[in-house]
Amino acid sequence: MYAVIKTGGKQYKISEGDVLNVEKIEGEQGDTVIFDDVLMLSGDDETKVGTPLVEGAKVVGEIVAQTKGTKIAVFKMKRRKGYRKKIGHRQKLTSLKIKEIST
């Protein structure tokens, strides 16, 4: 069984036992997170597609860790003007382990 959920402006295809990195969700390690924004469910023999959400479906996950992503460099420049600006960015991420998918 797998599901498609929406969190942090992105969509993720998940199944039970998966560990995934999503944009930061408030909480400590070991806390439970419930996702109600389930866009699609697929079971053994049937698939439910929401309009836009599947009613009554939820996904339960557990926070494994609060981490940061890889560093990216942001460089801005205007030619012939002497303007150069270099900054970096590290996105804050939350590692989740999917415990249960229910309808």
Secondary structure, 3 states (H helix, E strand, C coil): CEEEEEECCEEEEEECCCEEEEECCCCCCCCEEEECCEEEEECCCCEEECCCCCCCCEEEEEEEEEEECCCEEEEEEECCCCEEEEEEECCEEEEEEEEEEEC
